[in-house]
Amino acid sequence: MARRLPAALLALPSLLTLLFLAACTGGDVREEPPDADNRRRIVVASGQDVTGKNGIRQQLIDVWNAEEGAQGFEARLVELPGSADQQRSQLLGALQSGSAQYDVVNLDVTWVPEFADAGLIRPLTDAAVRSPDDIIPSVDRTSYWKGKRYAVPFNSDAGLLYYRKDHLREAGVSRTDLSDGVTWDELRDQIDAVKGHFGSQGHEGWATQLAPYEGRTVNAIEAFASAVPGLRLTDGDGEYAATVEQLTAGVAELRARTSPPYTLDEASESREAESLSAFAEGRTTFLRHWPYVYPALHETYGENLGVTRLPGKAVLGGQNLAVTSSTSEQRAAKAAELIAFLTDPDSERCLLRAGFAATRVSAYQEPGSAPPCRHAPAYAETPSSSPTGEGTVRLPPDRIADGVSFSRDILLPSLREGVHRPRTPLYGAVTHTVITQLDALYGPIPSEGRPGDVEVAKSLDEALREVLPG
């Protein structure tokens, strides 16, 4: 039977839509008058913290303020309200007009090249990053543009595959623990078994995000990179780098893994919330989603919940901290120190305990072999109860199977091998192009009238060549 969606799940925002930012032309550096009222304040602009009111980000800033208080500096976190588009507009307008004096911005990883190219954020020195060799290399590369570091990874993200062990057991599937990985062929076999058992009771295969928004681009890049290892739509300079042959293989893979027999019927209209609802209600056995939903799903389903790496490649998400070009030199130096603190090994351990995907390898060490989370003691070395502003949420155990760690054996490898979305200052135009061109697969077109893989690939290739240089 389908279950009502738990309140804890309904309350979860999407990490993908926390902060989508678009760049504009930069301005000159502002030097503040020495008597300015806010001369000692470092303002951090960010999207919503999924750990709730007085969440882990605010707690880390509070600790920095306590340590820096004697020096007269205070950091203040400004969470931008509204949808991702509204947050984007607010930040864009503020940086253009100077109406809000942001010193640090928490950027979605896809926007770093555009902000850097437009001169809105400044290159960072070594003072802004501690122990750089500890940062997961694939994650750290999102902070660079044309060989220069413009940001420091704050929290990362990678798609994971969640599944219902109880569905598999009821369907008589022999392998119900998929923590060591699964292929798409194996996944389809399991979906066939579940659908064959439950019949018309409303159980479908897997839920994902194929609505005409960023989720469709993420699914496409994951399929493209899985079909053609090493495929990139753009090179290191942001120029177009794909071929029609590569795109044809990618479109064929995307079509195969999202075909109706195996995918939730309304997947073409689903975003994070809708796909999560379908899974939580028991209408699907499998779900492609992000790490932040793991605590709430585990709280609801306990030992019946399984989680593993996505078959094939997973796209990297997350946010990086950068210093704005418009802030004064004095505050820029202090802002870099703040970023170094917020992204240091201890802060990353705290972020991992709170439910974010940490950006440092050291955060994923065995409990007892690494120092506890000192900056925010509420988040213990062994996850237990953590404050969220709405009561408490019991974090799930890290051990999910015989000797298998969620963080070290599933999340960390997903981040290490994660693939980037196109790295370009024109990312907004690129993702819009991909979303629009893939309407040929998911738009309101009768199935018998849909174009073939080669036709879709050729159209996508032509459209991307119009958008991108090279």
FENVENTA-V407415 format. One record per pair of residues at least 6 apart in sequence whose ideal C-beta (glycine too) atoms are under 6 Angstrom apart, sorted by the first residue. I is the first residue (numbers start at 1). J is the second residue. If there is no record, write none. Layout:
i=(I/I)
j=(J/J)
//
This chain:
i=(2/2/2/3/3/5/5/5/6/8/9/9/12/13/13/14/15/15/15/16/17/18/18/19/19/19/19/20/20/20/21/21/21/21/22/22/22/23/23/23/23/24/24/24/25/26/26/26/26/27/30/31/32/32/40/40/41/41/42/42/42/42/42/43/43/43/43/44/44/45/45/45/46/46/47/48/49/49/50/51/52/52/53/54/56/56/56/56/58/59/60/60/60/61/61/63/64/64/65/65/73/75/80/80/94/95/102/103/103/103/104/104/105/106/106/107/107/108/109/109/109/110/110/112/112/112/113/113/113/113/114/115/116/116/117/119/120/121/121/122/122/123/123/124/127/128/128/128/128/129/130/130/134/134/134/135/135/136/136/136/136/138/138/139/139/139/139/143/143/143/143/143/150/151/151/151/152/152/152/153/153/154/154/154/154/155/155/155/155/156/156/156/156/157/157/157/157/158/158/158/158/158/159/159/159/160/161/161/162/162/163/163/163/164/165/165/165/166/167/167/168/169/171/171/171/173/173/177/178/178/179/179/179/181/182/183/184/184/187/188/191/191/194/194/202/204/204/204/205/205/206/206/207/207/207/207/207/207/208/208/208/208/209/209/209/209/209/210/210/210/210/211/211/211/212/215/216/216/217/217/217/218/220/220/221/221/222/222/223/223/223/224/224/225/225/225/226/226/226/227/227/227/228/228/231/232/233/233/234/234/234/234/235/238/239/239/240/240/240/240/244/244/244/247/247/247/248/248/248/251/251/251/252/264/264/268/278/279/291/291/292/295/295/295/297/298/298/309/309/313/314/314/315/316/316/321/323/323/323/345/345/346/346/347/348/348/348/348/349/349/350/350/350/350/351/352/352/353/353/354/357/364/364/364/367/367/372/373/378/378/379/383/385/385/386/398/398/398/400/422/429/430/433/433/433/437/437/437/440/440)
j=(281/282/283/281/282/277/280/281/300/296/280/296/296/48/50/272/157/290/292/317/84/47/48/47/87/106/108/84/88/108/88/91/107/111/88/92/428/114/115/118/120/92/96/118/118/118/119/120/325/326/326/328/39/328/72/73/74/76/75/103/334/335/338/76/78/102/103/77/104/78/102/105/79/106/87/79/55/57/292/354/388/389/389/389/350/351/354/376/77/376/342/347/375/75/77/375/75/341/74/75/334/338/87/90/100/120/324/327/331/335/321/335/322/319/321/320/322/319/142/318/320/421/427/150/151/320/145/423/424/425/425/121/145/150/425/325/325/150/322/323/325/148/150/149/336/152/336/339/340/152/340/344/360/361/362/359/360/359/361/415/416/416/418/153/156/359/415/149/151/152/153/320/322/320/321/322/321/339/343/320/359/319/320/321/343/318/319/351/356/318/357/359/415/290/317/318/357/314/316/414/415/418/288/310/314/307/308/310/287/307/285/286/306/285/176/304/306/304/194/285/176/176/193/194/197/190/193/401/306/308/308/401/404/309/311/311/257/311/311/262/205/262/203/285/283/264/283/284/262/263/284/286/264/275/278/279/284/287/219/267/275/288/215/270/271/272/275/216/267/268/442/269/270/271/435/271/435/438/431/434/435/315/254/434/315/421/313/315/250/253/254/231/250/231/313/419/253/312/313/249/250/253/246/249/246/241/242/422/241/422/423/424/241/424/469/470/464/465/468/470/457/458/461/457/460/461/453/454/457/453/456/457/453/278/284/442/284/287/357/411/355/355/395/396/305/305/396/410/414/419/414/418/419/418/420/339/332/335/336/360/362/374/375/375/358/359/360/363/363/373/373/375/376/379/358/358/363/373/379/379/411/407/408/412/381/382/381/379/386/387/386/395/392/394/395/405/406/407/406/430/467/467/463/464/467/459/460/463/451/456)
//
